[in-house]
Amino acid sequence: MIVEYRNLDNQKITSQKAFHIEEYSEVHIDEISGLIKIEKFFSNKELLAINYYLDSSENELDKINEVRNLSDRFWITTREYYNGLLIEDTKDFSNNAVLGFHSRNLHNNKGEVICREELDLNTHLPLYENTVKYLFNDSGDELLEATYNSDGSLEYITYKPDYYNNQDWESYDRTSFYELQSKFKKDLSYYLIATLESPLICKEFL
């Protein structure tokens, strides 16, 4: 296992520097896959939380019981892929391993989160009214942000041609969506509905 230290900007730093700053993370990376296995978050040298990435061969309940002894707050994250894109399913535990939040994030092929989905804690079904989808430009700035109604239909989509100047931002709804589409060469259909695993994903676009 490779161990790295990172600052709040997720930049790699030395262990010596980590121990001299207020907040940092200790990242354990699998040598074979290159994927993160464990993230430990520290503040003033005290462990605040742990994010454990669960493999398909591991038992979730066993890991919950193991990690809960290390930190009062922790996340259990699993990885899966949809049309070649990474989905991270994360369960947030605290207060004696009680599940407090459950979410899924879909990443594009640059690692940017293009859909954040909250799941109901009882049914584990999506709460569409809390789903947000994003599109980024070539510089990594947020270009589109879409929100949804409880039935999964589009509420609003905000177009941000200049992310740093909100005076230029434009808002569209279902009826005016195709006005927004006319500004793009690529298909924006993925943003019309809240579904994370939508067949409308255009891989070239994402």
C-alpha positions as CSV (number, residue, x, y, z in Angstrom):
1,M,0.0,0.0,0.0
2,I,1.3,3.4,-1.0
3,V,0.7,6.2,1.6
4,E,0.4,9.9,0.5
5,Y,-0.3,13.1,2.4
6,R,-2.5,15.8,0.9
7,N,-3.6,19.3,1.8
8,L,-7.2,20.7,1.6
9,D,-6.7,21.3,-2.1
10,N,-5.9,17.6,-2.6
11,Q,-2.4,18.4,-3.5
12,K,0.3,15.9,-2.6
13,I,2.6,17.1,0.3
14,T,5.3,15.6,2.4
15,S,4.6,13.9,5.7
16,Q,6.7,16.6,7.4
17,K,4.6,19.4,6.0
18,A,1.4,17.6,6.8
19,F,2.3,17.4,10.5
20,H,2.8,21.2,10.5
21,I,-0.5,22.3,9.0
22,E,-3.9,22.3,10.7
23,E,-5.8,20.0,8.3
24,Y,-4.6,17.3,6.0
25,S,-5.5,13.8,4.8
26,E,-3.5,10.5,4.8
27,V,-4.3,8.5,1.6
28,H,-3.6,4.8,1.3
29,I,-3.4,3.7,-2.4
30,D,-3.5,0.2,-3.7
31,E,-0.1,-0.5,-5.5
32,I,-1.6,-2.7,-8.2
33,S,-4.8,-0.8,-9.1
34,G,-3.6,2.7,-8.3
35,L,-7.0,3.3,-6.6
36,I,-7.5,4.9,-3.2
37,K,-8.3,2.3,-0.5
38,I,-8.5,4.4,2.6
39,E,-8.6,8.2,3.3
40,K,-8.0,9.5,6.8
41,F,-8.8,13.1,7.6
42,F,-6.9,14.9,10.3
43,S,-7.3,18.3,12.1
44,N,-4.7,19.4,14.6
45,K,-3.2,15.9,14.4
46,E,-6.5,14.4,15.6
47,L,-8.4,11.9,13.4
48,L,-11.7,13.4,12.3
49,A,-13.1,10.9,9.8
50,I,-12.2,7.9,7.6
51,N,-13.4,7.1,4.0
52,Y,-13.0,3.4,3.3
53,Y,-13.4,2.1,-0.2
54,L,-15.0,-1.3,-0.2
55,D,-14.0,-4.0,-2.6
56,S,-16.6,-6.5,-4.0
57,S,-14.8,-9.3,-2.1
58,E,-15.3,-7.5,1.2
59,N,-18.3,-7.7,3.5
60,E,-19.8,-4.2,4.3
61,L,-21.0,-5.1,7.8
62,D,-17.6,-6.4,8.8
63,K,-15.9,-3.3,7.6
64,I,-18.5,-1.0,9.3
65,N,-17.7,-2.8,12.6
66,E,-14.0,-2.5,11.9
67,V,-13.9,1.1,10.9
68,R,-16.3,2.3,13.7
69,N,-13.6,1.4,16.2
70,L,-11.2,3.8,14.6
71,S,-13.3,6.9,14.1
72,D,-16.7,8.3,15.3
73,R,-17.4,9.4,11.8
74,F,-16.7,7.4,8.6
75,W,-17.8,6.7,5.1
76,I,-18.1,3.4,3.3
77,T,-17.7,3.9,-0.5
78,T,-18.1,1.4,-3.3
79,R,-17.2,1.8,-6.9
80,E,-19.1,0.6,-10.0
81,Y,-19.1,1.6,-13.6
82,Y,-21.8,2.7,-16.0
83,N,-21.0,3.0,-19.7
84,G,-17.4,3.2,-18.7
85,L,-18.0,6.0,-16.3
86,L,-17.2,5.8,-12.5
87,I,-20.1,5.8,-10.0
88,E,-19.1,6.1,-6.3
89,D,-21.8,5.0,-3.8
90,T,-21.1,6.5,-0.4
91,K,-22.7,5.9,3.0
92,D,-22.1,8.4,5.7
93,F,-22.0,6.9,9.2
94,S,-21.8,8.7,12.6
95,N,-23.1,8.3,16.2
96,N,-22.4,4.6,16.8
97,A,-22.4,3.6,13.1
98,V,-25.9,5.0,12.4
99,L,-26.4,5.8,8.7
100,G,-27.0,9.5,8.3
101,F,-26.6,10.1,4.6
102,H,-26.5,8.0,1.4
103,S,-25.4,9.4,-2.0
104,R,-24.1,8.4,-5.4
105,N,-21.7,10.5,-7.6
106,L,-21.2,9.9,-11.3
107,H,-17.8,11.0,-12.6
108,N,-16.9,11.9,-16.2
109,N,-13.7,10.6,-17.8
110,K,-11.8,13.6,-16.4
111,G,-12.8,12.7,-12.8
112,E,-15.3,15.6,-12.5
113,V,-18.6,14.9,-10.7
114,I,-21.4,15.3,-13.3
115,C,-24.2,14.0,-11.1
116,R,-24.8,14.1,-7.4
117,E,-27.7,11.9,-6.2
118,E,-29.0,11.6,-2.7
119,L,-30.8,8.4,-1.7
120,D,-33.7,7.9,0.7
121,L,-32.3,6.2,3.9
122,N,-35.2,3.7,4.1
123,T,-35.9,2.8,0.4
124,H,-32.5,3.7,-1.0
125,L,-34.2,5.2,-4.0
126,P,-33.1,8.5,-5.5
127,L,-34.6,11.7,-4.0
128,Y,-34.8,13.5,-7.4
129,E,-35.5,16.9,-5.8
130,N,-32.0,16.8,-4.3
131,T,-30.2,15.6,-7.5
132,V,-27.9,18.0,-9.2
133,K,-26.2,17.5,-12.5
134,Y,-23.2,19.5,-13.8
135,L,-21.3,20.1,-17.0
136,F,-17.8,21.5,-17.1
137,N,-15.9,23.4,-19.8
138,D,-12.4,22.5,-21.0
139,S,-10.9,24.6,-18.2
140,G,-12.7,22.7,-15.5
141,D,-15.2,25.5,-14.7
142,E,-18.8,24.7,-14.1
143,L,-20.8,25.4,-17.3
144,L,-24.2,23.9,-16.5
145,E,-26.0,23.2,-13.3
146,A,-29.3,21.4,-13.4
147,T,-31.9,20.8,-10.6
148,Y,-35.0,18.6,-10.7
149,N,-38.5,18.1,-9.4
150,S,-39.5,15.2,-7.2
151,D,-40.8,13.3,-10.3
152,G,-37.3,13.5,-11.9
153,S,-38.3,16.1,-14.5
154,L,-36.1,19.2,-15.1
155,E,-36.8,22.1,-12.7
156,Y,-34.1,24.6,-13.8
157,I,-30.8,24.4,-15.7
158,T,-28.4,27.3,-15.3
159,Y,-26.0,28.1,-18.1
160,K,-22.8,29.8,-16.9
161,P,-20.8,31.0,-19.9
162,D,-18.6,33.0,-17.5
163,Y,-18.5,31.1,-14.2
164,Y,-16.9,34.0,-12.4
165,N,-19.5,36.6,-13.5
166,N,-23.0,35.5,-12.5
167,Q,-24.5,38.5,-14.3
168,D,-24.0,36.6,-17.5
169,W,-25.7,33.4,-16.2
170,E,-28.9,32.3,-17.9
171,S,-31.7,30.0,-16.5
172,Y,-33.8,27.6,-18.5
173,D,-36.7,25.2,-17.7
174,R,-38.3,22.3,-19.5
175,T,-40.1,24.6,-21.9
176,S,-37.1,26.7,-22.9
177,F,-34.5,23.8,-22.7
178,Y,-34.2,23.6,-26.5
179,E,-33.2,27.3,-26.6
180,L,-30.2,26.2,-24.5
181,Q,-29.6,23.2,-26.7
182,S,-29.2,25.4,-29.7
183,K,-26.1,27.0,-28.1
184,F,-24.4,23.6,-28.1
185,K,-23.2,21.2,-30.8
186,K,-23.4,18.3,-28.5
187,D,-26.5,16.6,-27.2
188,L,-27.7,17.8,-23.8
189,S,-30.4,15.3,-23.4
190,Y,-28.8,13.8,-20.3
191,Y,-29.7,16.9,-18.4
192,L,-33.4,16.7,-19.2
193,I,-34.1,14.1,-16.5
194,A,-32.7,13.4,-13.1
195,T,-31.8,9.8,-13.6
196,L,-28.1,9.2,-12.9
197,E,-27.8,6.0,-15.0
198,S,-29.5,7.5,-18.0
199,P,-29.0,6.0,-21.5
200,L,-29.0,9.6,-22.7
201,I,-25.4,10.0,-21.6
202,C,-23.3,11.1,-24.5
203,K,-19.8,9.8,-23.7
204,E,-18.1,12.1,-26.1
205,F,-19.7,15.0,-24.5
206,L,-19.0,14.0,-20.9
